[in-house]
Amino acid sequence: MAAAAVSPIPRTLNGLSTTGQEPKPRLTLDHLLNPELWDLPVWNGPHNDDPYRIADKLDELDYSVALLKRYRNSVRPVHRLSPDILALVFLDLVQDHENPLNSQYGDFSWVYIAHVCHRWRTIALGCATLWTQISTRYPEAALACLERSADAPFSLVVHARAHPDNSKDVIDRVRPHMSRLRHLYLPWTQLHDENGNVSELLSSFIDVPAPQLETFYVYRVRIDGNCFPLPAIFGGHTPRLQVLKLSYCYPNMGHLSMRSLKMLYIRGKKRDAITMELSRLLEILEACPALEVLVTFKARFVHTQPLEQEGEPFRRVRLDKLRRIDIARCSASVASTLLDRLIMPHCQLSLGVWLERRSDFRFTFGVPDELSEDHPLRDIRKLQVAYRSASGSVFIDGTAGAHPFQITATIAPGSDIGDMPTVSGPLLLSIARTLDLGALEEFTIAETAYYHPHVGFAKDVWVQALARMPLLRALHIRLQSITDSGFCRVVLSALATPDAITGRPACPHLETITLADDKTWSSLQWYVFARARKAQGCPLRRLSLCLPHYENVEDMAETDLAELREVVDTVDLDPPETPQVEFPNAVW
């Protein structure tokens, strides 16, 4: 093929002009951008000599083209973002991989951001906080991160499935950087091997002080073994420790510093629940003045040792910053004692206890009989008592002040208490007598689908229970059963019964009653009740009924609801939902 018909370019040799003129590049940027100006011998022809050694310059040309591409990228709109903003965007991508217990943690699958362009790569490699997720499962990535993280605090996951040699290599390289360790995640099997000792892998590692450690997490691994006390770690020098999550183990005093601790999680095993003296738990809580969250699960607290010595004042632990306490599968009496010893005025409470009956036939469900003035169960405004008779449980939840609470009391297997339908009435009375209901405004009583009648709800029980609710304004009844058999119908009689001293009916401020999922009551009963309340000077403002005999009625004017509206301001057939309090699940 003939060369392009363009004006010849003066020959150069090693940068010098053969015509005696000043040296100049043979290929300028204009030439590069306009191939039609190129004057190469035998263009696309057969093999020929390269007298100007242009081919030898291709590597330099490639470098020049790369620089030009970098220049092109630099004028793109995305590069108007400053390096700090781009670094924040990159960190946001990393947040999608922040779960340390995820198998992909530490694999840096997001590293593609460093392959986009030179500027992104420079920013990514220069941002130390991008390279702080280290896992023994990915040893090569872990070692690279130790170098790239510079002096930034990092997280370390000792993966249960990592090869022992790989784990050892990573831990040996991490040990000199312990002053930067912020979050540590270990399988419980590495702290308690078959012989009950710390594994060889960690024996020297956990002896080194970790002054920046904020999270110490012992996670579960499905393998046989017993629960154990946490061994001494980091020489007890963990001044910044804020999160302590322990699976199958529990803390020991003096084995780590807990002055800054904010979250404490303790979890036992199903067949080997942690057993801890209540006095030890109080000792641990005394060492955590900044504690905000306490969660225990499958941990059994016992009260066999005195909580204070003879002559000492009543022992109480003040936790002004405690925002949540969640204790599951605990003795009701021990839970009551614990709550009686804690001062936590701004705490939301979740308890799961085994129901107990005392010698005076009152029931203990995890709440002390006498509530202190600053107890979190003071000043209850909303309360729901929901029976789950099929499972022998009762759910008690509501709002006290500005904080929700939730108590699940269950009849223990083999207990001589009896079944829930038998004890439900006396249990309700115990709940009313124990809780502070003087300011209660909304009360819900409910039962799930259960086909055995409740026999404990006598009129006297309801009279006594309702007498504890003088400011009640709304009553919700939810009954999923083929018969109420005294469960709720007697409520009408109790509400219409005048007080023996004042002569006024129970709950004089009651304005709203809603009823759902019942198949036995009629609007006539409600009419008689509402008319009596109105005559007593305590009229109802709203009555909401979900009665099955109205389901197929097309014209409500043909029913007896018109007469009912003569004594009640609003009557409807659409009772509102009464949701339970939702508590966040504990993440282990």
C-alpha positions as CSV (number, residue, x, y, z in Angstrom):
1,M,0.0,0.0,0.0
2,A,1.3,3.4,-0.9
3,A,2.1,5.9,1.7
4,A,-0.3,8.7,2.4
5,A,0.1,11.7,0.1
6,V,1.2,14.3,2.6
7,S,4.1,16.7,2.8
8,P,7.3,15.0,3.9
9,I,8.5,15.4,7.4
10,P,12.2,16.3,7.8
11,R,14.2,13.4,8.7
12,T,15.6,13.1,12.2
13,L,18.1,10.7,13.7
14,N,18.4,10.4,17.4
15,G,16.5,13.6,17.8
16,L,18.9,15.6,15.4
17,S,17.8,16.9,12.0
18,T,19.8,15.7,9.0
19,T,19.1,19.0,7.2
20,G,21.0,21.1,9.7
21,Q,17.8,22.6,11.2
22,E,16.9,22.6,14.9
23,P,16.0,19.1,16.3
24,K,12.3,18.5,16.7
25,P,10.2,15.4,17.5
26,R,9.3,13.3,14.5
27,L,5.8,12.5,15.9
28,T,4.1,15.4,17.7
29,L,0.8,15.3,19.4
30,D,-0.8,16.7,16.2
31,H,0.7,13.8,14.3
32,L,-0.5,11.2,16.8
33,L,-4.0,12.6,16.6
34,N,-3.9,12.6,12.8
35,P,-2.7,9.3,11.3
36,E,-3.1,10.7,7.8
37,L,-0.1,12.8,8.4
38,W,2.1,9.9,9.3
39,D,5.0,9.4,6.9
40,L,6.1,5.8,7.6
41,P,7.9,3.8,4.9
42,V,5.9,1.1,3.1
43,W,2.8,1.7,5.2
44,N,1.2,-1.7,6.0
45,G,3.5,-3.2,3.4
46,P,5.8,-6.2,3.5
47,H,8.7,-6.4,6.0
48,N,11.1,-3.5,5.7
49,D,13.8,-2.0,7.7
50,D,13.0,0.6,10.4
51,P,15.8,3.1,9.8
52,Y,14.2,5.6,12.3
53,R,13.7,2.9,15.0
54,I,10.2,3.9,15.5
55,A,9.1,0.4,16.7
56,D,11.6,0.7,19.5
57,K,9.8,3.7,20.8
58,L,6.4,1.9,21.1
59,D,6.9,1.2,24.9
60,E,7.5,4.9,25.4
61,L,4.5,5.6,23.2
62,D,2.3,3.3,25.3
63,Y,3.4,5.1,28.4
64,S,2.5,8.4,26.7
65,V,-0.9,7.1,25.7
66,A,-1.5,6.0,29.3
67,L,-0.7,9.5,30.5
68,L,-3.0,10.9,27.9
69,K,-5.8,8.6,29.1
70,R,-5.1,9.7,32.6
71,Y,-5.5,13.3,31.4
72,R,-8.7,12.4,29.7
73,N,-10.1,10.8,32.9
74,S,-9.1,13.9,34.9
75,V,-11.4,16.1,33.0
76,R,-14.4,13.8,33.4
77,P,-17.2,15.2,35.7
78,V,-16.6,12.5,38.4
79,H,-13.2,13.8,39.0
80,R,-14.6,17.1,40.2
81,L,-15.0,15.3,43.5
82,S,-12.3,15.9,45.9
83,P,-10.2,12.9,47.2
84,D,-11.9,13.2,50.6
85,I,-15.3,12.8,49.0
86,L,-14.3,9.9,46.9
87,A,-12.7,8.2,49.9
88,L,-16.1,8.6,51.7
89,V,-17.8,7.0,48.8
90,F,-15.4,4.1,48.9
91,L,-15.9,3.6,52.6
92,D,-19.7,3.5,52.0
93,L,-19.0,0.5,49.7
94,V,-17.0,-1.2,52.4
95,Q,-20.0,-0.9,54.8
96,D,-21.8,-3.6,52.7
97,H,-19.1,-6.0,53.9
98,E,-19.0,-5.0,57.6
99,N,-20.5,-8.2,59.1
100,P,-17.5,-9.9,60.7
101,L,-19.3,-13.2,60.9
102,N,-20.0,-13.3,57.2
103,S,-17.7,-15.8,55.4
104,Q,-16.7,-13.1,52.9
105,Y,-15.5,-10.7,55.5
106,G,-11.9,-9.8,54.7
107,D,-11.8,-11.0,51.1
108,F,-12.0,-7.4,49.8
109,S,-14.3,-8.2,46.9
110,W,-14.8,-4.5,46.5
111,V,-11.1,-4.0,45.5
112,Y,-12.3,-3.4,41.9
113,I,-12.6,0.3,42.8
114,A,-8.8,0.4,42.6
115,H,-8.8,-0.9,39.0
116,V,-11.0,1.8,37.6
117,C,-8.4,4.5,36.9
118,H,-5.1,5.8,38.3
119,R,-6.7,8.5,40.4
120,W,-9.1,6.1,42.1
121,R,-6.3,3.6,42.7
122,T,-4.1,6.3,44.3
123,I,-7.0,7.4,46.6
124,A,-8.0,3.8,47.5
125,L,-4.4,2.7,48.3
126,G,-3.8,5.9,50.2
127,C,-7.0,5.6,52.4
128,A,-5.8,3.5,55.3
129,T,-9.3,3.0,56.7
130,L,-10.3,1.0,53.6
131,W,-7.9,-1.7,54.6
132,T,-8.9,-2.5,58.1
133,Q,-10.9,-5.7,57.7
134,I,-8.6,-8.6,58.4
135,S,-9.6,-12.3,58.5
136,T,-7.4,-15.4,58.9
137,R,-9.5,-17.0,56.2
138,Y,-7.8,-14.8,53.6
139,P,-4.2,-14.7,54.7
140,E,-2.8,-12.9,51.6
141,A,-5.3,-10.2,51.8
142,A,-4.8,-9.9,55.5
143,L,-1.1,-9.4,55.2
144,A,-1.6,-6.8,52.5
145,C,-4.1,-5.0,54.7
146,L,-1.7,-4.8,57.6
147,E,0.7,-2.9,55.4
148,R,-1.9,-0.7,53.7
149,S,-3.8,0.2,56.9
150,A,-0.7,2.1,58.0
151,D,-1.6,3.4,61.6
152,A,-5.4,3.0,61.3
153,P,-7.2,0.9,63.9
154,F,-8.3,-2.5,62.4
155,S,-10.6,-5.4,63.0
156,L,-9.4,-9.0,63.2
157,V,-11.5,-12.1,62.7
158,V,-10.0,-15.5,63.7
159,H,-12.0,-17.7,61.4
160,A,-13.0,-21.1,62.8
161,R,-12.5,-22.7,59.3
162,A,-9.2,-21.1,58.4
163,H,-6.2,-23.4,58.0
164,P,-4.2,-23.4,61.2
165,D,-1.0,-22.5,59.4
166,N,-2.6,-19.5,57.7
167,S,-4.1,-18.4,61.0
168,K,-0.7,-18.6,62.7
169,D,1.0,-16.6,60.0
170,V,-1.6,-13.8,60.2
171,I,-1.7,-13.7,64.0
172,D,2.1,-13.6,64.2
173,R,2.1,-10.6,61.9
174,V,-0.7,-8.9,63.8
175,R,1.0,-9.2,67.2
176,P,3.3,-6.2,66.7
177,H,0.3,-4.1,65.7
178,M,-1.8,-4.9,68.9
179,S,-1.8,-1.2,69.8
180,R,-4.0,-0.7,66.7
181,L,-6.5,-3.6,67.3
182,R,-10.0,-2.2,67.7
183,H,-12.4,-5.1,67.1
184,L,-11.6,-8.8,67.8
185,Y,-13.8,-11.8,66.9
186,L,-12.8,-15.3,68.2
187,P,-14.5,-18.7,68.0
188,W,-15.1,-20.0,71.5
189,T,-13.2,-23.2,70.7
190,Q,-10.0,-21.2,70.6
191,L,-10.4,-20.0,74.1
192,H,-11.4,-23.4,75.5
193,D,-10.0,-26.5,73.8
194,E,-10.7,-30.1,74.7
195,N,-8.5,-29.8,77.8
196,G,-10.1,-26.6,78.9
197,N,-7.1,-24.5,78.0
198,V,-6.5,-21.6,75.6
199,S,-5.4,-22.9,72.3
200,E,-1.8,-22.7,71.3
201,L,-2.8,-20.3,68.5
202,L,-4.0,-17.7,70.9
203,S,-2.0,-18.4,74.1
204,S,0.6,-15.8,73.4
205,F,-1.6,-13.5,71.4
206,I,-4.2,-12.6,74.1
207,D,-1.4,-11.8,76.6
208,V,-0.4,-8.7,74.8
209,P,-2.1,-5.5,76.0
210,A,-4.7,-4.1,73.6
211,P,-5.2,-0.4,74.7
212,Q,-7.4,0.5,71.7
213,L,-9.7,-2.6,71.8
214,E,-13.4,-1.6,71.7
215,T,-15.1,-4.9,70.8
216,F,-14.4,-8.4,72.1
217,Y,-16.7,-11.0,70.5
218,V,-16.6,-14.7,71.2
219,Y,-18.8,-16.3,68.6
220,R,-20.6,-19.6,68.4
221,V,-19.2,-22.7,66.7
222,R,-21.4,-25.9,66.6
223,I,-19.3,-28.3,68.5
224,D,-19.6,-30.2,71.7
225,G,-18.2,-28.6,74.8
226,N,-19.1,-26.9,78.1
227,C,-19.5,-23.3,79.0
228,F,-16.5,-21.8,80.8
229,P,-15.4,-18.6,82.6
230,L,-13.5,-16.2,80.3
231,P,-9.7,-16.4,80.9
232,A,-7.6,-13.4,81.5
233,I,-7.1,-11.5,78.3
234,F,-4.7,-8.8,77.3
235,G,-3.3,-8.6,80.7
236,G,-6.6,-7.2,81.9
237,H,-5.6,-3.9,80.1
238,T,-8.6,-3.0,78.0
239,P,-9.4,0.6,79.0
240,R,-11.5,1.3,75.9
241,L,-13.5,-1.9,75.8
242,Q,-17.2,-1.0,74.9
243,V,-18.8,-4.2,73.5
244,L,-18.4,-7.6,75.1
245,K,-20.3,-10.4,73.5
246,L,-19.7,-13.8,75.0
247,S,-21.0,-17.1,73.6
248,Y,-20.7,-20.2,75.9
249,C,-18.6,-18.2,78.4
250,Y,-19.0,-15.5,81.0
251,P,-16.8,-12.7,82.3
252,N,-14.6,-13.0,85.3
253,M,-13.7,-10.0,87.5
254,G,-10.2,-8.8,87.1
255,H,-9.6,-10.6,83.8
256,L,-10.4,-7.5,81.7
257,S,-11.3,-3.8,82.3
258,M,-15.0,-3.0,82.0
259,R,-15.0,0.7,83.1
260,S,-16.0,1.8,79.6
261,L,-18.2,-1.1,78.7
262,K,-21.5,-0.1,77.1
263,M,-22.9,-3.5,75.8
264,L,-22.7,-6.8,77.6
265,Y,-24.1,-10.0,76.0
266,I,-23.9,-13.4,77.7
267,R,-25.2,-16.5,76.0
268,G,-25.1,-20.1,77.3
269,K,-25.9,-23.4,75.5
270,K,-29.2,-25.2,75.3
271,R,-28.0,-28.3,77.1
272,D,-25.4,-26.5,79.2
273,A,-26.9,-23.2,80.4
274,I,-24.5,-20.8,82.2
275,T,-25.1,-20.8,85.9
276,M,-24.1,-17.7,87.8
277,E,-24.6,-16.4,91.3
278,L,-26.7,-13.2,91.4
279,S,-24.1,-11.7,93.7
280,R,-21.5,-12.2,90.9
281,L,-23.7,-10.6,88.3
282,L,-24.2,-7.6,90.6
283,E,-20.4,-7.4,91.1
284,I,-20.0,-7.4,87.3
285,L,-22.6,-4.6,86.9
286,E,-20.9,-2.5,89.6
287,A,-17.8,-2.6,87.4
288,C,-19.7,-1.3,84.4
289,P,-21.0,2.2,85.3
290,A,-21.3,3.2,81.6
291,L,-23.4,0.1,80.7
292,E,-26.2,0.8,78.2
293,V,-27.3,-2.7,77.1
294,L,-27.4,-6.0,79.1
295,V,-28.6,-9.1,77.3
296,T,-28.5,-12.7,78.7
297,F,-29.8,-15.8,77.1
298,K,-29.7,-19.4,78.3
299,A,-28.0,-18.1,81.5
300,R,-29.4,-19.2,84.8
301,F,-28.9,-16.9,87.7
302,V,-29.3,-18.4,91.2
303,H,-29.6,-16.7,94.6
304,T,-27.9,-19.0,97.1
305,Q,-25.4,-16.5,98.5
306,P,-26.1,-13.3,100.4
307,L,-26.0,-10.1,98.4
308,E,-24.5,-8.1,101.3
309,Q,-22.7,-9.0,104.5
310,E,-24.4,-8.7,107.9
311,G,-24.5,-5.0,108.9
312,E,-24.0,-3.7,105.4
313,P,-26.6,-1.4,103.8
314,F,-29.0,-2.7,101.3
315,R,-27.0,-3.3,98.1
316,R,-28.1,-1.5,95.0
317,V,-26.3,-0.8,91.7
318,R,-26.9,2.4,89.9
319,L,-26.9,2.3,86.1
320,D,-28.1,5.7,85.0
321,K,-27.0,5.0,81.3
322,L,-28.7,1.6,81.0
323,R,-31.2,1.8,78.1
324,R,-32.1,-1.9,77.6
325,I,-32.1,-5.0,79.7
326,D,-33.0,-8.3,78.1
327,I,-33.0,-11.4,80.3
328,A,-34.4,-14.7,79.0
329,R,-35.1,-18.1,80.7
330,C,-34.6,-16.9,84.2
331,S,-36.3,-17.7,87.5
332,A,-39.1,-15.2,88.2
333,S,-38.0,-14.7,91.8
334,V,-34.3,-14.1,90.9
335,A,-35.4,-11.7,88.2
336,S,-37.5,-9.9,90.8
337,T,-34.6,-9.6,93.2
338,L,-32.3,-8.4,90.4
339,L,-34.7,-5.7,89.3
340,D,-35.1,-4.7,92.9
341,R,-31.3,-4.1,93.2
342,L,-30.9,-2.1,90.0
343,I,-31.4,1.7,89.7
344,M,-32.1,2.2,86.0
345,P,-34.6,5.1,85.6
346,H,-34.4,5.2,81.7
347,C,-34.4,1.6,80.7
348,Q,-36.6,-0.5,78.5
349,L,-37.2,-3.9,79.9
350,S,-37.6,-7.4,78.3
351,L,-37.9,-10.5,80.6
352,G,-38.5,-14.1,79.9
353,V,-39.1,-15.9,83.2
354,W,-40.5,-19.2,84.6
355,L,-43.7,-18.4,86.4
356,E,-43.7,-19.1,90.2
357,R,-46.5,-19.2,92.8
358,R,-45.8,-18.2,96.3
359,S,-47.1,-19.6,99.6
360,D,-49.7,-16.8,99.7
361,F,-51.0,-17.9,96.3
362,R,-49.8,-14.8,94.6
363,F,-47.7,-15.2,91.4
364,T,-44.2,-14.0,90.8
365,F,-43.5,-13.0,87.2
366,G,-40.2,-11.2,87.4
367,V,-41.3,-7.9,89.0
368,P,-40.7,-7.0,92.7
369,D,-43.7,-6.4,94.8
370,E,-42.6,-3.0,95.9
371,L,-41.4,-0.7,93.1
372,S,-39.0,2.1,94.0
373,E,-39.8,5.6,92.9
374,D,-37.2,5.5,90.1
375,H,-38.1,1.9,88.9
376,P,-38.6,1.7,85.1
377,L,-42.0,0.0,85.6
378,R,-43.5,3.0,87.3
379,D,-46.1,5.2,85.7
380,I,-47.5,2.6,83.2
381,R,-49.8,4.2,80.6
382,K,-50.4,1.2,78.3
383,L,-50.7,-2.4,79.2
384,Q,-51.5,-5.6,77.3
385,V,-52.0,-9.0,78.9
386,A,-52.1,-11.7,76.2
387,Y,-52.5,-15.3,77.2
388,R,-51.0,-18.1,75.2
389,S,-52.6,-21.0,76.9
390,A,-51.5,-23.6,74.4
391,S,-47.9,-22.9,75.4
392,G,-48.6,-22.1,79.0
393,S,-47.4,-18.5,78.7
394,V,-48.7,-15.0,79.3
395,F,-47.2,-11.9,77.5
396,I,-47.3,-8.7,79.5
397,D,-46.2,-5.7,77.6
398,G,-46.8,-2.0,77.5
399,T,-45.3,1.5,78.0
400,A,-44.1,2.9,81.3
401,G,-43.4,6.6,81.0
402,A,-41.5,6.9,77.7
403,H,-40.0,3.3,77.8
404,P,-41.6,0.1,76.6
405,F,-41.4,-3.2,78.5
406,Q,-42.1,-6.8,77.7
407,I,-42.4,-9.7,80.1
408,T,-43.0,-13.3,79.0
409,A,-44.0,-15.6,82.0
410,T,-44.2,-19.3,81.2
411,I,-45.3,-22.3,83.3
412,A,-42.2,-24.5,83.6
413,P,-42.5,-28.1,82.4
414,G,-43.3,-30.4,85.4
415,S,-44.6,-27.5,87.5
416,D,-47.4,-28.0,90.0
417,I,-48.9,-24.6,89.2
418,G,-51.5,-26.1,86.8
419,D,-52.5,-25.0,83.3
420,M,-52.9,-21.4,82.2
421,P,-56.8,-21.4,81.9
422,T,-57.0,-22.4,85.5
423,V,-54.6,-19.8,86.9
424,S,-55.3,-17.0,84.4
425,G,-57.7,-15.1,86.8
426,P,-55.5,-15.1,89.9
427,L,-52.5,-14.3,87.7
428,L,-54.2,-11.2,86.3
429,L,-54.9,-10.1,89.8
430,S,-51.3,-10.6,90.8
431,I,-50.3,-8.5,87.7
432,A,-52.7,-5.7,88.7
433,R,-51.5,-5.7,92.3
434,T,-47.8,-5.7,91.4
435,L,-47.6,-3.2,88.6
436,D,-48.1,0.5,89.0
437,L,-51.4,1.0,87.2
438,G,-52.6,4.2,88.9
439,A,-52.0,6.2,85.6
440,L,-53.0,3.4,83.2
441,E,-55.0,4.8,80.3
442,E,-55.2,1.8,77.9
443,F,-55.6,-1.8,78.7
444,T,-55.8,-4.9,76.4
445,I,-56.6,-8.4,77.4
446,A,-56.3,-11.2,74.9
447,E,-56.2,-14.9,74.3
448,T,-55.0,-16.8,71.2
449,A,-56.9,-19.6,69.6
450,Y,-57.6,-22.0,72.4
451,Y,-60.6,-24.2,72.9
452,H,-60.6,-24.8,76.7
453,P,-62.6,-22.4,78.9
454,H,-60.9,-20.1,81.4
455,V,-62.3,-20.8,84.8
456,G,-60.5,-18.2,87.0
457,F,-62.2,-15.0,85.9
458,A,-64.8,-14.4,88.5
459,K,-66.5,-11.1,88.9
460,D,-64.6,-10.4,92.1
461,V,-61.3,-10.8,90.2
462,W,-62.3,-8.2,87.7
463,V,-63.6,-5.8,90.3
464,Q,-60.3,-5.9,92.1
465,A,-58.2,-5.6,89.0
466,L,-60.2,-2.7,87.5
467,A,-60.1,-0.9,90.8
468,R,-56.3,-0.6,90.3
469,M,-57.0,1.3,87.0
470,P,-58.8,4.5,88.1
471,L,-57.8,6.5,85.0
472,L,-58.5,3.9,82.4
473,R,-59.9,5.4,79.2
474,A,-59.7,2.5,76.7
475,L,-60.4,-1.2,77.1
476,H,-59.7,-3.7,74.3
477,I,-60.8,-7.3,74.5
478,R,-59.4,-9.8,72.0
479,L,-60.7,-13.4,72.3
480,Q,-60.0,-16.1,69.7
481,S,-62.1,-18.9,71.2
482,I,-65.4,-20.6,70.6
483,T,-66.5,-19.7,74.2
484,D,-65.6,-16.9,76.6
485,S,-66.9,-18.9,79.5
486,G,-66.3,-16.1,82.0
487,F,-63.1,-14.9,80.4
488,C,-64.5,-11.5,79.5
489,R,-68.3,-11.4,79.7
490,V,-68.1,-10.8,83.4
491,V,-66.2,-7.6,82.6
492,L,-69.6,-5.9,81.9
493,S,-70.8,-6.8,85.4
494,A,-67.6,-5.6,87.0
495,L,-67.6,-2.3,85.2
496,A,-71.2,-1.6,86.2
497,T,-70.6,-2.5,89.9
498,P,-70.4,0.7,92.0
499,D,-67.6,1.2,94.4
500,A,-68.6,0.4,98.0
501,I,-67.3,3.7,99.3
502,T,-67.8,6.3,96.5
503,G,-70.7,4.7,94.8
504,R,-69.2,5.4,91.4
505,P,-68.7,2.5,88.9
506,A,-65.2,1.1,88.2
507,C,-63.0,3.1,85.8
508,P,-65.2,6.2,85.7
509,H,-63.1,7.8,82.9
510,L,-63.6,4.8,80.5
511,E,-64.7,6.1,77.1
512,T,-63.7,3.4,74.6
513,I,-64.3,-0.3,74.5
514,T,-63.4,-2.6,71.6
515,L,-64.2,-6.2,71.1
516,A,-62.9,-8.6,68.4
517,D,-63.1,-12.3,67.6
518,D,-65.9,-13.1,70.0
519,K,-68.9,-15.3,69.1
520,T,-71.0,-15.1,72.2
521,W,-71.9,-11.5,73.1
522,S,-74.8,-9.6,71.6
523,S,-75.5,-5.9,71.1
524,L,-78.4,-6.2,73.6
525,Q,-75.9,-6.9,76.4
526,W,-73.9,-3.8,75.3
527,Y,-77.0,-1.7,75.2
528,V,-77.9,-2.5,78.7
529,F,-74.4,-2.0,79.9
530,A,-74.0,1.4,78.0
531,R,-77.3,2.6,79.2
532,A,-76.4,1.8,82.9
533,R,-73.0,3.6,82.5
534,K,-74.7,6.7,81.1
535,A,-77.2,6.7,83.9
536,Q,-74.3,6.6,86.3
537,G,-72.7,9.7,84.7
538,C,-69.9,7.7,83.0
539,P,-71.1,7.4,79.4
540,L,-69.2,5.6,76.7
541,R,-67.9,7.6,73.7
542,R,-67.0,4.8,71.4
543,L,-68.0,1.1,71.1
544,S,-66.3,-1.0,68.4
545,L,-67.5,-4.5,67.9
546,C,-66.6,-7.3,65.6
547,L,-69.7,-9.6,66.0
548,P,-70.1,-12.5,63.6
549,H,-73.9,-12.1,63.3
550,Y,-73.4,-8.8,61.5
551,E,-71.1,-10.2,58.8
552,N,-73.8,-10.9,56.2
553,V,-76.0,-7.9,56.9
554,E,-76.1,-5.5,53.9
555,D,-78.0,-2.6,55.5
556,M,-76.8,-1.7,59.0
557,A,-80.0,0.4,59.4
558,E,-81.9,-2.8,59.7
559,T,-80.0,-3.9,62.8
560,D,-80.3,-2.8,66.4
561,L,-77.2,-0.7,66.2
562,A,-79.4,2.4,65.9
563,E,-80.7,1.9,69.4
564,L,-77.2,1.3,70.6
565,R,-76.1,4.6,69.2
566,E,-78.7,6.3,71.4
567,V,-76.5,5.6,74.4
568,V,-73.1,5.6,72.8
569,D,-71.7,8.4,70.6
570,T,-69.9,6.2,68.1
571,V,-70.7,2.6,67.3
572,D,-68.7,0.8,64.6
573,L,-67.8,-2.8,63.5
574,D,-64.1,-2.3,62.8
575,P,-62.0,-2.7,66.0
576,P,-58.5,-1.3,65.7
577,E,-55.3,-3.4,65.8
578,T,-53.6,-3.7,69.2
579,P,-49.9,-4.6,68.3
580,Q,-47.5,-5.9,70.8
581,V,-44.3,-4.0,71.8
582,E,-41.5,-4.9,69.4
583,F,-38.0,-5.2,70.8
584,P,-34.9,-5.5,68.7
585,N,-33.5,-9.0,68.5
586,A,-30.1,-9.5,70.1
587,V,-27.5,-10.1,67.4
588,W,-25.0,-12.8,68.4
